[in-house]
């Protein structure tokens, strides 16, 4: 079954692997080599697809300084095309809207399909709220999901945004009506926000008479204090207790894999799990070899949990 069918079929399970493009101005042969390495690393994994993130500076995200300096990457569409060619797997490319106006957005979408041959796009909004942009996220999704583009459109879900004051569940429902066929979550390091969101999302879908869209839950191995700091800067809920548990372990990476596995078990151990199409995405965004290798171990651990639900 192809990736589009799997994403949209609630009876199927979806397994993804997320990565970031090489740095901007990386020579073409080195970009190709990076894609070859990732293709080889994941060749034995039963993946349905690869996710390529669109890395932005996001200076307005938080008051704290960014733990790692921002480095621009090659165009995610270009790297997605290279990865698809080298791996033989479908690729979901992320696109951060930034300050694009509608005309430029339409041109970008046409180019994405015609020049880069992509079929899947996850549309990302802006990290800074309260700023007026030339094109609302809702409008961008409706345009991207239109019949002209030929793209299967997804969105991003952040469980930590689901509060009494600002319902992430309502946002998911609205985005699905605008054209999103699936959602990929921010990295999960604390199960409870995701538990509450999934419960309320199923309730809201039933109330609206709408079938819930697939939600792919993202997990990432982490064995370093600076990597944890970066996750927290991105908005990932990493408690002080979780950080102490990981960094105080004899094998921090093994402990992080154990925590991710237990979090997925907690999320699936609820009645809603039988009524929501879920999936797993394992991120590998670290430049450290041990954390990269650990992503493969994490994939196997989470797949066992997901298939054993």
DRENKOLSE-341153 format. One line per field, with one value per residue (C-alpha): x, y, z; residue number from 1. Coordinates in Angstrom, 1 decimal, always signed. Example, Ala and Ser with C-alpha at 12.3 -4.5 7.8 and 13.67 -1.06 7.14 Angstrom:
BEGIN
c1 c(+12.3 | +13.7)
c2 c(-4.5 | -1.1)
c3 c(+7.8 | +7.1)
k c(1 | 2)
% end
This chain:
BEGIN
c1 c(+0.0 | +1.4 | +1.9 | -1.1 | -3.4 | -1.8 | -2.0 | -5.7 | -6.8 | -7.7 | -7.2 | -3.5 | -0.5 | +2.1 | +5.8 | +8.0 | +11.6 | +12.4 | +15.6 | +16.9 | +18.5 | +22.3 | +23.6 | +23.1 | +25.8 | +26.8 | +28.3 | +25.9 | +28.1 | +28.1 | +24.3 | +24.0 | +26.4 | +24.3 | +21.2 | +23.0 | +24.0 | +20.5 | +19.1 | +21.6 | +20.9 | +17.2 | +17.2 | +16.3 | +13.5 | +9.9 | +9.3 | +6.3 | +8.1 | +10.8 | +10.1 | +12.3 | +12.0 | +12.1 | +14.5 | +13.8 | +15.5 | +12.3 | +13.9 | +10.5 | +9.7 | +11.0 | +12.7 | +15.6 | +18.6 | +18.7 | +21.0 | +22.5 | +23.2 | +20.8 | +22.3 | +20.3 | +19.8 | +19.5 | +15.9 | +14.0 | +12.3 | +15.6 | +16.8 | +13.5 | +13.8 | +17.4 | +16.3 | +13.4 | +15.8 | +18.4 | +16.1 | +13.3 | +10.8 | +8.2 | +9.1 | +7.0 | +8.5 | +7.8 | +7.2 | +7.2 | +5.1 | +7.0 | +5.9 | +4.7 | +1.8 | -0.8 | +0.6 | +4.1 | +2.5 | +0.7 | +3.9 | +5.8 | +3.3 | +3.3 | +7.1 | +7.1 | +5.1 | +6.5 | +10.2 | +10.7 | +8.1 | +6.9 | +3.5 | +3.4 | +3.6 | +3.3 | +2.4 | +3.8 | +2.6 | +4.6 | +6.2 | +5.2 | +1.6 | +0.0 | +1.7 | -0.3 | +0.9 | +0.0 | -1.7 | -3.4 | -2.4 | -6.0 | -5.9 | -2.6 | -3.8 | -7.0 | -4.9 | -2.4 | -5.1 | -6.9 | -7.2 | -4.8 | -1.7 | -1.9 | -0.4 | -1.5 | -1.4 | -0.7 | -0.2 | +1.6 | +0.1 | +1.6 | -0.1 | +1.4 | -0.7 | -3.9 | -5.2 | -8.6 | -7.8 | -6.6 | -7.9 | -5.4 | -8.2 | -10.3 | -7.4 | -6.9 | -10.6 | -10.5 | -7.3 | -8.9 | -11.9 | -9.5 | -7.8 | -5.2 | -5.3 | -2.9 | -0.9 | +2.6 | +3.2 | +6.0 | +8.4 | +6.7 | +8.6 | +5.7 | +2.6 | -0.1 | -0.6 | -0.9 | -3.3 | -5.6 | -5.4 | -6.2 | -9.1 | -10.6 | -9.9 | -11.9 | -14.7 | -14.7 | -14.7 | -17.6 | -19.5 | -18.9 | -19.7 | -16.2 | -13.8 | -10.6 | -7.5 | -4.3 | -2.0 | +1.6 | +3.4 | +7.0 | +9.7 | +13.5 | +16.4 | +18.4 | +21.5 | +23.0 | +22.2 | +22.5 | +20.2 | +17.6 | +18.0 | +17.3 | +14.2 | +12.9 | +13.6 | +11.5 | +8.6 | +9.0 | +7.7 | +10.8 | +10.3 | +13.2 | +12.6 | +12.9 | +16.1 | +17.6 | +16.6 | +18.2 | +21.4 | +21.8 | +21.6 | +24.6 | +23.4 | +21.5 | +20.4 | +19.1 | +17.2 | +15.7 | +14.6 | +13.0 | +11.1 | +9.9 | +8.7 | +6.9 | +5.3 | +3.9 | +2.5 | +0.8 | -0.7 | -2.0 | -3.3 | -6.6 | -9.9 | -9.5 | -6.5 | -8.8 | -10.8 | -8.0 | -5.7 | -2.2 | +1.4 | +5.0 | +7.7 | +11.2 | +13.3 | +17.0 | +18.0 | +21.2 | +24.7 | +26.1 | +26.8 | +25.5 | +22.2 | +21.8 | +22.5 | +20.0 | +17.3 | +17.3 | +17.0 | +14.2 | +12.4 | +12.4 | +11.3 | +8.4 | +7.3 | +7.0 | +4.8 | +2.6 | +2.1 | +1.4 | -1.3)
c2 c(+0.0 | +3.5 | +6.2 | +8.3 | +5.3 | +4.4 | +8.0 | +8.3 | +4.7 | +4.5 | +0.8 | +1.1 | +1.9 | +4.5 | +4.5 | +7.4 | +8.6 | +12.3 | +14.1 | +17.6 | +18.7 | +19.4 | +22.9 | +25.6 | +25.7 | +22.1 | +20.8 | +18.7 | +15.6 | +15.9 | +16.4 | +13.2 | +11.4 | +12.4 | +11.1 | +7.8 | +7.4 | +8.0 | +5.6 | +2.9 | +3.5 | +3.1 | +0.5 | -2.4 | -0.4 | -1.1 | +2.5 | +4.0 | +7.2 | +9.8 | +13.3 | +16.2 | +19.2 | +22.9 | +24.4 | +28.1 | +30.6 | +31.1 | +33.9 | +34.9 | +31.5 | +32.0 | +34.6 | +32.2 | +32.2 | +29.4 | +26.6 | +26.0 | +28.8 | +28.8 | +27.4 | +27.7 | +24.4 | +23.5 | +23.6 | +20.8 | +20.1 | +19.5 | +17.2 | +15.4 | +14.7 | +13.4 | +11.2 | +9.8 | +8.9 | +7.4 | +5.6 | +4.6 | +5.8 | +8.5 | +11.7 | +14.2 | +17.7 | +20.4 | +23.9 | +26.9 | +29.6 | +32.6 | +35.8 | +34.3 | +36.1 | +34.2 | +34.7 | +33.6 | +30.6 | +29.4 | +29.7 | +27.8 | +25.0 | +24.7 | +24.5 | +21.9 | +19.5 | +20.3 | +20.8 | +18.7 | +15.9 | +15.9 | +14.4 | +15.1 | +18.4 | +19.3 | +23.0 | +24.7 | +28.0 | +30.7 | +30.5 | +34.0 | +34.8 | +38.2 | +39.2 | +40.0 | +38.0 | +38.5 | +35.0 | +33.2 | +29.6 | +28.4 | +30.0 | +28.5 | +25.0 | +25.4 | +26.5 | +23.7 | +21.1 | +22.2 | +19.9 | +22.0 | +21.2 | +17.4 | +17.3 | +15.4 | +18.0 | +17.5 | +19.7 | +19.9 | +19.1 | +20.4 | +18.8 | +21.4 | +24.1 | +22.3 | +24.3 | +25.5 | +28.9 | +27.6 | +24.3 | +22.4 | +19.9 | +22.6 | +23.7 | +20.1 | +19.9 | +23.2 | +22.2 | +18.9 | +20.7 | +23.0 | +20.1 | +18.4 | +14.7 | +13.9 | +15.5 | +14.9 | +15.8 | +17.7 | +15.5 | +13.8 | +13.5 | +13.8 | +11.6 | +13.5 | +16.5 | +14.0 | +11.9 | +14.9 | +16.1 | +12.8 | +12.3 | +15.7 | +15.4 | +12.2 | +13.8 | +16.9 | +14.9 | +12.8 | +16.0 | +17.4 | +14.2 | +14.2 | +11.2 | +11.9 | +12.4 | +10.4 | +11.6 | +10.5 | +10.8 | +11.9 | +10.6 | +11.3 | +9.8 | +12.2 | +11.7 | +15.1 | +18.1 | +20.5 | +18.4 | +18.4 | +22.2 | +22.6 | +20.4 | +22.5 | +25.7 | +24.3 | +23.9 | +20.2 | +19.4 | +17.9 | +18.0 | +18.5 | +15.0 | +13.5 | +15.4 | +14.2 | +10.6 | +10.7 | +12.5 | +10.6 | +7.2 | +5.0 | +5.0 | +8.2 | +7.2 | +3.8 | +5.6 | +8.1 | +5.2 | +3.5 | +6.8 | +7.2 | +3.6 | +4.0 | +7.2 | +5.6 | +2.7 | +5.2 | +7.0 | +3.8 | +2.4 | +4.3 | +3.6 | +6.4 | +4.6 | +2.1 | +4.8 | +7.1 | +6.4 | +6.8 | +6.3 | +6.8 | +9.1 | +8.8 | +12.0 | +11.9 | +15.6 | +15.3 | +15.7 | +13.3 | +9.8 | +8.0 | +9.9 | +9.1 | +5.4 | +5.4 | +6.6 | +3.2 | +1.4 | +3.7 | +3.0 | -0.8 | -0.3 | +1.9 | -0.2 | -3.2 | -1.1 | +0.2 | -3.1 | -4.8 | -2.4)
c3 c(+0.0 | -0.9 | +1.7 | +0.7 | +1.1 | +4.5 | +5.8 | +4.9 | +5.8 | +9.6 | +9.6 | +8.7 | +10.8 | +9.7 | +10.5 | +9.6 | +10.2 | +10.4 | +9.5 | +8.7 | +5.4 | +5.2 | +5.7 | +3.1 | +0.4 | +1.1 | -2.2 | -4.3 | -3.9 | -0.1 | -0.1 | -2.2 | +0.2 | +3.2 | +1.5 | +0.7 | +4.4 | +5.6 | +3.0 | +4.1 | +7.8 | +7.3 | +4.6 | +6.9 | +8.7 | +7.7 | +7.0 | +5.2 | +4.5 | +5.5 | +6.9 | +6.0 | +8.3 | +7.3 | +9.9 | +10.7 | +13.0 | +15.0 | +17.0 | +18.3 | +19.7 | +23.3 | +25.5 | +26.1 | +23.7 | +21.2 | +22.6 | +19.1 | +16.6 | +13.6 | +10.4 | +7.2 | +5.3 | +1.7 | +0.3 | +2.0 | -1.3 | -3.0 | -0.2 | -0.2 | -3.9 | -3.4 | -0.5 | -2.5 | -5.3 | -3.1 | -0.7 | -2.9 | -0.2 | -0.3 | +1.5 | +3.4 | +3.2 | +5.8 | +4.8 | +7.2 | +5.8 | +7.1 | +5.4 | +2.1 | +0.5 | -1.5 | -4.9 | -3.9 | -2.1 | -5.2 | -7.2 | -4.5 | -4.5 | -8.3 | -8.3 | -5.5 | -7.6 | -11.1 | -10.4 | -7.3 | -7.9 | -4.3 | -3.3 | +0.4 | +2.3 | +6.0 | +6.3 | +9.4 | +10.8 | +12.6 | +16.0 | +17.0 | +17.8 | +17.7 | +14.5 | +11.3 | +8.3 | +4.7 | +4.5 | +7.3 | +7.9 | +7.3 | +3.8 | +3.0 | +3.9 | +1.8 | -1.2 | -0.8 | -0.4 | -3.5 | -6.5 | -8.6 | -6.5 | -6.6 | -3.1 | +0.1 | +2.8 | +6.5 | +9.5 | +12.8 | +16.2 | +19.5 | +22.5 | +24.9 | +23.3 | +24.3 | +27.3 | +28.6 | +27.0 | +23.6 | +22.3 | +20.1 | +19.5 | +18.0 | +15.8 | +14.6 | +13.7 | +11.8 | +9.9 | +8.9 | +7.5 | +5.6 | +4.0 | +6.3 | +5.9 | +8.7 | +11.5 | +12.8 | +16.4 | +18.1 | +20.0 | +22.9 | +26.2 | +28.5 | +27.9 | +29.8 | +27.3 | +24.4 | +26.4 | +27.1 | +23.5 | +21.9 | +24.3 | +23.4 | +19.7 | +19.5 | +21.5 | +19.2 | +16.0 | +17.2 | +18.2 | +14.7 | +12.9 | +11.4 | +11.0 | +13.0 | +10.9 | +11.5 | +14.2 | +13.9 | +17.3 | +17.2 | +19.5 | +19.6 | +21.5 | +23.6 | +25.7 | +26.2 | +28.3 | +25.3 | +23.2 | +25.9 | +26.2 | +22.5 | +22.7 | +25.6 | +23.6 | +20.8 | +23.2 | +24.0 | +27.5 | +29.2 | +32.9 | +35.3 | +36.7 | +33.2 | +32.5 | +35.8 | +35.1 | +31.6 | +32.4 | +35.7 | +34.1 | +33.4 | +29.8 | +29.1 | +25.6 | +26.7 | +29.4 | +26.9 | +24.7 | +27.7 | +28.6 | +25.0 | +24.9 | +28.2 | +27.1 | +23.9 | +26.0 | +28.3 | +25.3 | +23.7 | +27.0 | +26.7 | +25.1 | +22.5 | +21.0 | +19.3 | +17.6 | +16.4 | +13.5 | +15.0 | +13.9 | +15.0 | +13.7 | +15.0 | +14.8 | +14.1 | +14.2 | +16.2 | +14.8 | +17.4 | +16.2 | +19.3 | +19.2 | +15.5 | +16.1 | +19.0 | +16.7 | +15.0 | +18.4 | +19.3 | +16.1 | +16.8 | +20.4 | +19.4 | +16.5 | +18.9 | +21.2 | +18.4 | +16.7 | +20.1 | +21.1)
k c(1 | 2 | 3 | 4 | 5 | 6 | 7 | 8 | 9 | 10 | 11 | 12 | 13 | 14 | 15 | 16 | 17 | 18 | 19 | 20 | 21 | 22 | 23 | 24 | 25 | 26 | 27 | 28 | 29 | 30 | 31 | 32 | 33 | 34 | 35 | 36 | 37 | 38 | 39 | 40 | 41 | 42 | 43 | 44 | 45 | 46 | 47 | 48 | 49 | 50 | 51 | 52 | 53 | 54 | 55 | 56 | 57 | 58 | 59 | 60 | 61 | 62 | 63 | 64 | 65 | 66 | 67 | 68 | 69 | 70 | 71 | 72 | 73 | 74 | 75 | 76 | 77 | 78 | 79 | 80 | 81 | 82 | 83 | 84 | 85 | 86 | 87 | 88 | 89 | 90 | 91 | 92 | 93 | 94 | 95 | 96 | 97 | 98 | 99 | 100 | 101 | 102 | 103 | 104 | 105 | 106 | 107 | 108 | 109 | 110 | 111 | 112 | 113 | 114 | 115 | 116 | 117 | 118 | 119 | 120 | 121 | 122 | 123 | 124 | 125 | 126 | 127 | 128 | 129 | 130 | 131 | 132 | 133 | 134 | 135 | 136 | 137 | 138 | 139 | 140 | 141 | 142 | 143 | 144 | 145 | 146 | 147 | 148 | 149 | 150 | 151 | 152 | 153 | 154 | 155 | 156 | 157 | 158 | 159 | 160 | 161 | 162 | 163 | 164 | 165 | 166 | 167 | 168 | 169 | 170 | 171 | 172 | 173 | 174 | 175 | 176 | 177 | 178 | 179 | 180 | 181 | 182 | 183 | 184 | 185 | 186 | 187 | 188 | 189 | 190 | 191 | 192 | 193 | 194 | 195 | 196 | 197 | 198 | 199 | 200 | 201 | 202 | 203 | 204 | 205 | 206 | 207 | 208 | 209 | 210 | 211 | 212 | 213 | 214 | 215 | 216 | 217 | 218 | 219 | 220 | 221 | 222 | 223 | 224 | 225 | 226 | 227 | 228 | 229 | 230 | 231 | 232 | 233 | 234 | 235 | 236 | 237 | 238 | 239 | 240 | 241 | 242 | 243 | 244 | 245 | 246 | 247 | 248 | 249 | 250 | 251 | 252 | 253 | 254 | 255 | 256 | 257 | 258 | 259 | 260 | 261 | 262 | 263 | 264 | 265 | 266 | 267 | 268 | 269 | 270 | 271 | 272 | 273 | 274 | 275 | 276 | 277 | 278 | 279 | 280 | 281 | 282 | 283 | 284 | 285 | 286 | 287 | 288 | 289 | 290 | 291 | 292 | 293 | 294 | 295 | 296 | 297 | 298 | 299 | 300 | 301 | 302 | 303 | 304 | 305 | 306 | 307 | 308 | 309)
% end
